[in-house]
Amino acid sequence: MKPTFELVSKYEADIWAEAVGIDKYRILFVSGNFRLSRPIRRDEYVRYRNTFYLSPSRANNELLDKLSFVGTPFCRKDFNFVDLIELSPEAEKEMMAFIKTLDQI
């Protein structure tokens, strides 16, 4: 499967939001030996999850905006995610319908 987004940076890095307990969520950023973590609210996690389905790069960039890089050799502008594909209007409509079902379980 081809990637749908990529990181534009001179550094290798990854970022994601995850559930770490009942109603506990966090952002986790990893680059080399550096790990940054920040708790987030459930609504921030749900926004990330829903946005990721439509635009992974936008979702990841929004997470990066929430982090502080103080005390690291990095700054926010060192990292930028870009989408490699764009959803068709029909695919976006179907994805939005799917997203609406996620919290109905």
A tleap script that builds the chain and sets N, CA, C and O, in Angstrom:
source leaprc.protein.ff14SB
mol = sequence {
  NMET LYS PRO THR PHE GLU LEU VAL SER LYS
  TYR GLU ALA ASP ILE TRP ALA GLU ALA VAL
  GLY ILE ASP LYS TYR ARG ILE LEU PHE VAL
  SER GLY ASN PHE ARG LEU SER ARG PRO ILE
  ARG ARG ASP GLU TYR VAL ARG TYR ARG ASN
  THR PHE TYR LEU SER PRO SER ARG ALA ASN
  ASN GLU LEU LEU ASP LYS LEU SER PHE VAL
  GLY THR PRO PHE CYS ARG LYS ASP PHE ASN
  PHE VAL ASP LEU ILE GLU LEU SER PRO GLU
  ALA GLU LYS GLU MET MET ALA PHE ILE LYS
  THR LEU ASP GLN CILE
}
set mol.1.N position { 0.846 -1.178 0.000 }
set mol.1.CA position { 0.000 0.000 0.000 }
set mol.1.C position { 0.891 1.240 0.000 }
set mol.1.O position { 1.844 1.327 0.774 }
set mol.2.N position { 0.582 2.173 -0.850 }
set mol.2.CA position { 1.361 3.408 -0.925 }
set mol.2.C position { 1.016 4.320 0.246 }
set mol.2.O position { -0.133 4.363 0.686 }
set mol.3.N position { 2.009 5.048 0.751 }
set mol.3.CA position { 1.705 6.016 1.823 }
set mol.3.C position { 0.804 7.132 1.297 }
set mol.3.O position { 0.863 7.496 0.122 }
set mol.4.N position { -0.018 7.660 2.177 }
set mol.4.CA position { -0.929 8.739 1.787 }
set mol.4.C position { -0.429 10.103 2.244 }
set mol.4.O position { -0.985 11.135 1.868 }
set mol.5.N position { 0.634 10.102 3.066 }
set mol.5.CA position { 1.205 11.364 3.516 }
set mol.5.C position { 2.681 11.133 3.819 }
set mol.5.O position { 3.133 9.995 3.943 }
set mol.6.N position { 3.426 12.233 3.936 }
set mol.6.CA position { 4.838 12.107 4.291 }
set mol.6.C position { 5.273 13.296 5.126 }
set mol.6.O position { 4.645 14.355 5.114 }
set mol.7.N position { 6.356 13.095 5.846 }
set mol.7.CA position { 6.959 14.149 6.645 }
set mol.7.C position { 8.016 14.846 5.809 }
set mol.7.O position { 8.881 14.195 5.223 }
set mol.8.N position { 7.947 16.164 5.752 }
set mol.8.CA position { 8.975 16.960 5.090 }
set mol.8.C position { 9.841 17.549 6.196 }
set mol.8.O position { 9.433 18.480 6.891 }
set mol.9.N position { 11.038 16.996 6.349 }
set mol.9.CA position { 11.921 17.411 7.436 }
set mol.9.C position { 13.301 16.825 7.197 }
set mol.9.O position { 13.446 15.812 6.512 }
set mol.10.N position { 14.311 17.465 7.763 }
set mol.10.CA position { 15.647 16.862 7.702 }
set mol.10.C position { 15.808 15.828 8.812 }
set mol.10.O position { 16.828 15.142 8.878 }
set mol.11.N position { 14.805 15.712 9.681 }
set mol.11.CA position { 14.821 14.751 10.779 }
set mol.11.C position { 13.771 13.663 10.530 }
set mol.11.O position { 12.724 13.919 9.936 }
set mol.12.N position { 14.065 12.470 10.985 }
set mol.12.CA position { 13.036 11.431 10.996 }
set mol.12.C position { 12.211 11.621 12.257 }
set mol.12.O position { 12.754 11.877 13.332 }
set mol.13.N position { 10.916 11.497 12.125 }
set mol.13.CA position { 10.040 11.693 13.282 }
set mol.13.C position { 8.703 11.035 13.029 }
set mol.13.O position { 8.333 10.746 11.891 }
set mol.14.N position { 7.992 10.806 14.104 }
set mol.14.CA position { 6.635 10.297 14.013 }
set mol.14.C position { 5.825 10.949 15.136 }
set mol.14.O position { 6.365 11.304 16.184 }
set mol.15.N position { 4.552 11.096 14.902 }
set mol.15.CA position { 3.666 11.692 15.892 }
set mol.15.C position { 2.306 11.033 15.777 }
set mol.15.O position { 1.868 10.680 14.682 }
set mol.16.N position { 1.641 10.870 16.906 }
set mol.16.CA position { 0.294 10.321 16.912 }
set mol.16.C position { -0.387 10.667 18.227 }
set mol.16.O position { 0.252 11.088 19.192 }
set mol.17.N position { -1.683 10.480 18.238 }
set mol.17.CA position { -2.465 10.620 19.468 }
set mol.17.C position { -2.971 9.225 19.804 }
set mol.17.O position { -3.295 8.435 18.917 }
set mol.18.N position { -3.032 8.938 21.105 }
set mol.18.CA position { -3.452 7.604 21.505 }
set mol.18.C position { -4.217 7.653 22.824 }
set mol.18.O position { -4.060 8.569 23.631 }
set mol.19.N position { -5.045 6.639 23.007 }
set mol.19.CA position { -5.729 6.450 24.284 }
set mol.19.C position { -4.765 5.723 25.207 }
set mol.19.O position { -4.140 4.740 24.809 }
set mol.20.N position { -4.641 6.204 26.441 }
set mol.20.CA position { -3.724 5.587 27.405 }
set mol.20.C position { -4.455 5.122 28.656 }
set mol.20.O position { -3.818 4.753 29.642 }
set mol.21.N position { -5.742 5.133 28.628 }
set mol.21.CA position { -6.569 4.705 29.757 }
set mol.21.C position { -7.999 5.117 29.496 }
set mol.21.O position { -8.334 5.613 28.420 }
set mol.22.N position { -8.829 4.908 30.482 }
set mol.22.CA position { -10.225 5.308 30.345 }
set mol.22.C position { -10.291 6.830 30.387 }
set mol.22.O position { -9.947 7.453 31.391 }
set mol.23.N position { -10.738 7.416 29.280 }
set mol.23.CA position { -10.830 8.873 29.127 }
set mol.23.C position { -9.494 9.584 29.353 }
set mol.23.O position { -9.477 10.726 29.811 }
set mol.24.N position { -8.388 8.930 29.041 }
set mol.24.CA position { -7.063 9.547 29.103 }
set mol.24.C position { -6.405 9.385 27.742 }
set mol.24.O position { -6.345 8.288 27.187 }
set mol.25.N position { -5.911 10.509 27.213 }
set mol.25.CA position { -5.332 10.530 25.875 }
set mol.25.C position { -4.058 11.355 25.906 }
set mol.25.O position { -3.862 12.194 26.785 }
set mol.26.N position { -3.189 11.098 24.923 }
set mol.26.CA position { -1.958 11.879 24.854 }
set mol.26.C position { -1.468 11.965 23.420 }
set mol.26.O position { -1.829 11.163 22.557 }
set mol.27.N position { -0.636 12.967 23.202 }
set mol.27.CA position { 0.128 13.104 21.973 }
set mol.27.C position { 1.499 12.506 22.272 }
set mol.27.O position { 2.072 12.742 23.336 }
set mol.28.N position { 2.013 11.738 21.331 }
set mol.28.CA position { 3.368 11.214 21.464 }
set mol.28.C position { 4.145 11.558 20.203 }
set mol.28.O position { 3.721 11.237 19.093 }
set mol.29.N position { 5.286 12.215 20.384 }
set mol.29.CA position { 6.174 12.612 19.299 }
set mol.29.C position { 7.524 11.952 19.556 }
set mol.29.O position { 8.053 12.019 20.665 }
set mol.30.N position { 8.082 11.312 18.524 }
set mol.30.CA position { 9.365 10.626 18.652 }
set mol.30.C position { 10.253 11.028 17.481 }
set mol.30.O position { 9.855 10.945 16.319 }
set mol.31.N position { 11.469 11.467 17.815 }
set mol.31.CA position { 12.483 11.756 16.805 }
set mol.31.C position { 13.837 11.410 17.402 }
set mol.31.O position { 14.291 12.044 18.355 }
set mol.32.N position { 14.478 10.393 16.827 }
set mol.32.CA position { 15.755 9.947 17.385 }
set mol.32.C position { 15.569 9.513 18.824 }
set mol.32.O position { 14.699 8.698 19.132 }
set mol.33.N position { 16.395 10.066 19.709 }
set mol.33.CA position { 16.302 9.741 21.134 }
set mol.33.C position { 15.338 10.646 21.890 }
set mol.33.O position { 15.179 10.502 23.103 }
set mol.34.N position { 14.701 11.565 21.200 }
set mol.34.CA position { 13.794 12.507 21.848 }
set mol.34.C position { 12.358 12.004 21.762 }
set mol.34.O position { 11.887 11.574 20.710 }
set mol.35.N position { 11.685 12.073 22.893 }
set mol.35.CA position { 10.263 11.731 22.990 }
set mol.35.C position { 9.563 12.870 23.706 }
set mol.35.O position { 9.956 13.263 24.804 }
set mol.36.N position { 8.543 13.387 23.090 }
set mol.36.CA position { 7.716 14.409 23.723 }
set mol.36.C position { 6.319 13.827 23.885 }
set mol.36.O position { 5.809 13.144 22.997 }
set mol.37.N position { 5.723 14.101 25.010 }
set mol.37.CA position { 4.385 13.614 25.286 }
set mol.37.C position { 3.605 14.737 25.953 }
set mol.37.O position { 4.149 15.518 26.733 }
set mol.38.N position { 2.331 14.798 25.630 }
set mol.38.CA position { 1.467 15.814 26.218 }
set mol.38.C position { 0.060 15.239 26.336 }
set mol.38.O position { -0.472 14.697 25.367 }
set mol.39.N position { -0.542 15.352 27.507 }
set mol.39.CA position { -1.927 14.888 27.625 }
set mol.39.C position { -2.865 15.785 26.817 }
set mol.39.O position { -2.637 16.987 26.677 }
set mol.40.N position { -3.908 15.178 26.300 }
set mol.40.CA position { -4.943 15.935 25.590 }
set mol.40.C position { -6.307 15.449 26.073 }
set mol.40.O position { -6.445 14.365 26.640 }
set mol.41.N position { -7.293 16.281 25.829 }
set mol.41.CA position { -8.668 15.936 26.204 }
set mol.41.C position { -9.265 14.969 25.174 }
set mol.41.O position { -8.745 14.806 24.070 }
set mol.42.N position { -10.354 14.345 25.565 }
set mol.42.CA position { -11.020 13.408 24.664 }
set mol.42.C position { -11.459 14.102 23.379 }
set mol.42.O position { -11.300 13.542 22.295 }
set mol.43.N position { -12.005 15.301 23.482 }
set mol.43.CA position { -12.468 15.987 22.277 }
set mol.43.C position { -11.304 16.293 21.324 }
set mol.43.O position { -11.491 16.284 20.108 }
set mol.44.N position { -10.108 16.563 21.860 }
set mol.44.CA position { -8.939 16.786 21.007 }
set mol.44.C position { -8.523 15.485 20.313 }
set mol.44.O position { -8.129 15.485 19.147 }
set mol.45.N position { -8.620 14.379 21.058 }
set mol.45.CA position { -8.302 13.077 20.478 }
set mol.45.C position { -9.286 12.732 19.351 }
set mol.45.O position { -8.879 12.300 18.273 }
set mol.46.N position { -10.571 12.924 19.611 }
set mol.46.CA position { -11.593 12.617 18.612 }
set mol.46.C position { -11.410 13.491 17.378 }
set mol.46.O position { -11.558 13.010 16.255 }
set mol.47.N position { -11.091 14.761 17.570 }
set mol.47.CA position { -10.838 15.651 16.432 }
set mol.47.C position { -9.657 15.134 15.614 }
set mol.47.O position { -9.725 15.087 14.386 }
set mol.48.N position { -8.571 14.743 16.293 }
set mol.48.CA position { -7.401 14.198 15.587 }
set mol.48.C position { -7.807 12.955 14.789 }
set mol.48.O position { -7.510 12.852 13.599 }
set mol.49.N position { -8.481 12.024 15.443 }
set mol.49.CA position { -8.881 10.779 14.786 }
set mol.49.C position { -9.738 11.058 13.551 }
set mol.49.O position { -9.488 10.499 12.483 }
set mol.50.N position { -10.729 11.904 13.690 }
set mol.50.CA position { -11.624 12.201 12.576 }
set mol.50.C position { -10.897 12.934 11.456 }
set mol.50.O position { -11.103 12.632 10.280 }
set mol.51.N position { -10.056 13.885 11.809 }
set mol.51.CA position { -9.302 14.627 10.803 }
set mol.51.C position { -8.330 13.712 10.075 }
set mol.51.O position { -8.118 13.863 8.872 }
set mol.52.N position { -7.733 12.757 10.801 }
set mol.52.CA position { -6.752 11.859 10.199 }
set mol.52.C position { -7.344 11.074 9.034 }
set mol.52.O position { -6.658 10.834 8.040 }
set mol.53.N position { -8.611 10.670 9.145 }
set mol.53.CA position { -9.246 9.935 8.053 }
set mol.53.C position { -9.353 10.776 6.788 }
set mol.53.O position { -9.251 10.248 5.681 }
set mol.54.N position { -9.556 12.070 6.942 }
set mol.54.CA position { -9.728 12.950 5.788 }
set mol.54.C position { -8.413 13.547 5.288 }
set mol.54.O position { -8.214 13.696 4.083 }
set mol.55.N position { -7.524 13.884 6.210 }
set mol.55.CA position { -6.249 14.503 5.844 }
set mol.55.C position { -5.214 14.188 6.926 }
set mol.55.O position { -5.092 14.927 7.903 }
set mol.56.N position { -4.469 13.094 6.753 }
set mol.56.CA position { -3.484 12.718 7.764 }
set mol.56.C position { -2.469 13.817 8.056 }
set mol.56.O position { -2.070 14.007 9.204 }
set mol.57.N position { -2.060 14.530 7.038 }
set mol.57.CA position { -1.057 15.583 7.267 }
set mol.57.C position { -1.627 16.705 8.119 }
set mol.57.O position { -0.948 17.200 9.019 }
set mol.58.N position { -2.848 17.112 7.854 }
set mol.58.CA position { -3.459 18.174 8.659 }
set mol.58.C position { -3.597 17.735 10.117 }
set mol.58.O position { -3.330 18.511 11.034 }
set mol.59.N position { -4.015 16.486 10.323 }
set mol.59.CA position { -4.166 15.960 11.686 }
set mol.59.C position { -2.822 15.970 12.418 }
set mol.59.O position { -2.740 16.415 13.563 }
set mol.60.N position { -1.779 15.483 11.763 }
set mol.60.CA position { -0.462 15.443 12.402 }
set mol.60.C position { 0.101 16.835 12.634 }
set mol.60.O position { 0.718 17.086 13.669 }
set mol.61.N position { -0.099 17.739 11.694 }
set mol.61.CA position { 0.379 19.114 11.881 }
set mol.61.C position { -0.344 19.795 13.036 }
set mol.61.O position { 0.261 20.577 13.769 }
set mol.62.N position { -1.625 19.506 13.206 }
set mol.62.CA position { -2.356 20.069 14.339 }
set mol.62.C position { -1.801 19.545 15.665 }
set mol.62.O position { -1.738 20.286 16.646 }
set mol.63.N position { -1.401 18.277 15.696 }
set mol.63.CA position { -0.764 17.754 16.908 }
set mol.63.C position { 0.568 18.449 17.162 }
set mol.63.O position { 0.866 18.821 18.297 }
set mol.64.N position { 1.363 18.625 16.124 }
set mol.64.CA position { 2.649 19.308 16.280 }
set mol.64.C position { 2.453 20.708 16.856 }
set mol.64.O position { 3.254 21.159 17.674 }
set mol.65.N position { 1.403 21.389 16.439 }
set mol.65.CA position { 1.124 22.739 16.931 }
set mol.65.C position { 0.856 22.769 18.433 }
set mol.65.O position { 1.020 23.811 19.069 }
set mol.66.N position { 0.447 21.644 19.004 }
set mol.66.CA position { 0.123 21.585 20.429 }
set mol.66.C position { 1.344 21.309 21.309 }
set mol.66.O position { 1.266 21.428 22.532 }
set mol.67.N position { 2.472 20.941 20.692 }
set mol.67.CA position { 3.661 20.577 21.463 }
set mol.67.C position { 4.585 21.758 21.691 }
set mol.67.O position { 4.599 22.713 20.914 }
set mol.68.N position { 5.358 21.681 22.765 }
set mol.68.CA position { 6.435 22.636 23.024 }
set mol.68.C position { 7.753 21.919 22.764 }
set mol.68.O position { 7.990 20.834 23.295 }
set mol.69.N position { 8.596 22.516 21.960 }
set mol.69.CA position { 9.894 21.924 21.643 }
set mol.69.C position { 11.018 22.526 22.482 }
set mol.69.O position { 12.195 22.320 22.186 }
set mol.70.N position { 10.659 23.261 23.516 }
set mol.70.CA position { 11.647 23.850 24.423 }
set mol.70.C position { 12.471 22.728 25.048 }
set mol.70.O position { 11.920 21.732 25.518 }
set mol.71.N position { 13.779 22.894 25.051 }
set mol.71.CA position { 14.668 21.889 25.632 }
set mol.71.C position { 15.077 20.796 24.660 }
set mol.71.O position { 15.773 19.853 25.036 }
set mol.72.N position { 14.647 20.921 23.413 }
set mol.72.CA position { 15.048 19.967 22.377 }
set mol.72.C position { 15.832 20.734 21.309 }
set mol.72.O position { 15.793 21.964 21.282 }
set mol.73.N position { 16.535 20.028 20.439 }
set mol.73.CA position { 17.230 20.719 19.346 }
set mol.73.C position { 16.299 21.096 18.198 }
set mol.73.O position { 16.756 21.598 17.171 }
set mol.74.N position { 15.000 20.858 18.363 }
set mol.74.CA position { 14.034 21.092 17.287 }
set mol.74.C position { 13.186 22.325 17.558 }
set mol.74.O position { 13.122 22.832 18.677 }
set mol.75.N position { 12.541 22.788 16.501 }
set mol.75.CA position { 11.475 23.785 16.633 }
set mol.75.C position { 10.331 23.336 15.736 }
set mol.75.O position { 10.505 22.468 14.882 }
set mol.76.N position { 9.184 23.920 15.930 }
set mol.76.CA position { 7.983 23.493 15.205 }
set mol.76.C position { 8.190 23.521 13.693 }
set mol.76.O position { 7.734 22.621 12.988 }
set mol.77.N position { 8.867 24.535 13.198 }
set mol.77.CA position { 9.014 24.673 11.742 }
set mol.77.C position { 9.916 23.605 11.128 }
set mol.77.O position { 10.006 23.506 9.904 }
set mol.78.N position { 10.586 22.802 11.964 }
set mol.78.CA position { 11.421 21.713 11.449 }
set mol.78.C position { 10.599 20.556 10.900 }
set mol.78.O position { 11.142 19.679 10.227 }
set mol.79.N position { 9.307 20.539 11.174 }
set mol.79.CA position { 8.468 19.398 10.807 }
set mol.79.C position { 7.197 19.864 10.102 }
set mol.79.O position { 6.499 20.759 10.579 }
set mol.80.N position { 6.913 19.250 8.977 }
set mol.80.CA position { 5.677 19.547 8.260 }
set mol.80.C position { 5.230 18.293 7.514 }
set mol.80.O position { 5.989 17.713 6.737 }
set mol.81.N position { 4.014 17.895 7.758 }
set mol.81.CA position { 3.451 16.756 7.047 }
set mol.81.C position { 2.665 17.253 5.843 }
set mol.81.O position { 2.014 18.295 5.910 }
set mol.82.N position { 2.724 16.509 4.739 }
set mol.82.CA position { 1.969 16.852 3.530 }
set mol.82.C position { 1.235 15.612 3.035 }
set mol.82.O position { 1.755 14.498 3.103 }
set mol.83.N position { 0.023 15.821 2.538 }
set mol.83.CA position { -0.750 14.722 1.954 }
set mol.83.C position { -0.207 14.423 0.560 }
set mol.83.O position { 0.145 15.339 -0.184 }
set mol.84.N position { -0.142 13.160 0.215 }
set mol.84.CA position { 0.314 12.739 -1.108 }
set mol.84.C position { -0.850 12.457 -2.043 }
set mol.84.O position { -0.685 12.418 -3.262 }
set mol.85.N position { -2.034 12.259 -1.460 }
set mol.85.CA position { -3.238 12.060 -2.268 }
set mol.85.C position { -4.351 12.923 -1.689 }
set mol.85.O position { -4.320 13.310 -0.521 }
set mol.86.N position { -5.308 13.206 -2.515 }
set mol.86.CA position { -6.465 13.978 -2.072 }
set mol.86.C position { -7.708 13.132 -2.343 }
set mol.86.O position { -7.835 12.511 -3.399 }
set mol.87.N position { -8.606 13.119 -1.388 }
set mol.87.CA position { -9.832 12.350 -1.574 }
set mol.87.C position { -10.735 13.012 -2.602 }
set mol.87.O position { -10.833 14.238 -2.660 }
set mol.88.N position { -11.386 12.202 -3.403 }
set mol.88.CA position { -12.393 12.727 -4.317 }
set mol.88.C position { -13.580 13.188 -3.477 }
set mol.88.O position { -13.733 12.756 -2.335 }
set mol.89.N position { -14.412 14.051 -4.027 }
set mol.89.CA position { -15.602 14.486 -3.274 }
set mol.89.C position { -16.482 13.304 -2.833 }
set mol.89.O position { -17.040 13.315 -1.736 }
set mol.90.N position { -16.598 12.295 -3.693 }
set mol.90.CA position { -17.406 11.124 -3.347 }
set mol.90.C position { -16.769 10.349 -2.201 }
set mol.90.O position { -17.458 9.937 -1.268 }
set mol.91.N position { -15.454 10.149 -2.271 }
set mol.91.CA position { -14.751 9.415 -1.211 }
set mol.91.C position { -14.803 10.182 0.105 }
set mol.91.O position { -14.951 9.588 1.173 }
set mol.92.N position { -14.682 11.503 0.023 }
set mol.92.CA position { -14.754 12.318 1.239 }
set mol.92.C position { -16.140 12.210 1.876 }
set mol.92.O position { -16.262 12.122 3.098 }
set mol.93.N position { -17.169 12.216 1.052 }
set mol.93.CA position { -18.540 12.086 1.562 }
set mol.93.C position { -18.718 10.736 2.261 }
set mol.93.O position { -19.306 10.671 3.340 }
set mol.94.N position { -18.219 9.672 1.659 }
set mol.94.CA position { -18.313 8.342 2.265 }
set mol.94.C position { -17.508 8.269 3.566 }
set mol.94.O position { -17.946 7.652 4.537 }
set mol.95.N position { -16.346 8.891 3.582 }
set mol.95.CA position { -15.510 8.887 4.780 }
set mol.95.C position { -16.192 9.649 5.910 }
set mol.95.O position { -16.141 9.223 7.064 }
set mol.96.N position { -16.823 10.761 5.590 }
set mol.96.CA position { -17.550 11.538 6.600 }
set mol.96.C position { -18.696 10.696 7.186 }
set mol.96.O position { -18.947 10.749 8.390 }
set mol.97.N position { -19.375 9.937 6.359 }
set mol.97.CA position { -20.456 9.072 6.849 }
set mol.97.C position { -19.876 8.005 7.778 }
set mol.97.O position { -20.479 7.690 8.804 }
set mol.98.N position { -18.721 7.451 7.434 }
set mol.98.CA position { -18.064 6.464 8.295 }
set mol.98.C position { -17.662 7.084 9.615 }
set mol.98.O position { -17.887 6.488 10.668 }
set mol.99.N position { -17.070 8.271 9.585 }
set mol.99.CA position { -16.612 8.944 10.806 }
set mol.99.C position { -17.771 9.140 11.782 }
set mol.99.O position { -17.598 8.998 12.993 }
set mol.100.N position { -18.941 9.464 11.260 }
set mol.100.CA position { -20.107 9.686 12.120 }
set mol.100.C position { -20.502 8.428 12.884 }
set mol.100.O position { -21.157 8.518 13.922 }
set mol.101.N position { -20.115 7.262 12.387 }
set mol.101.CA position { -20.475 6.015 13.070 }
set mol.101.C position { -19.489 5.635 14.160 }
set mol.101.O position { -19.793 4.746 14.955 }
set mol.102.N position { -18.331 6.259 14.237 }
set mol.102.CA position { -17.268 5.813 15.147 }
set mol.102.C position { -17.631 5.880 16.617 }
set mol.102.O position { -17.238 4.994 17.375 }
set mol.103.N position { -18.351 6.875 17.043 }
set mol.103.CA position { -18.678 7.019 18.449 }
set mol.103.C position { -20.052 6.457 18.802 }
set mol.103.O position { -20.543 6.679 19.909 }
set mol.104.N position { -20.666 5.744 17.890 }
set mol.104.CA position { -21.990 5.178 18.134 }
set mol.104.C position { -21.929 3.776 18.710 }
set mol.104.O position { -22.964 3.148 18.934 }
set mol.105.N position { -20.736 3.286 18.950 }
set mol.105.CA position { -20.573 1.911 19.462 }
set mol.105.C position { -20.850 1.874 20.950 }
set mol.105.O position { -20.766 0.813 21.568 }
savepdb mol mol.pdb
quit
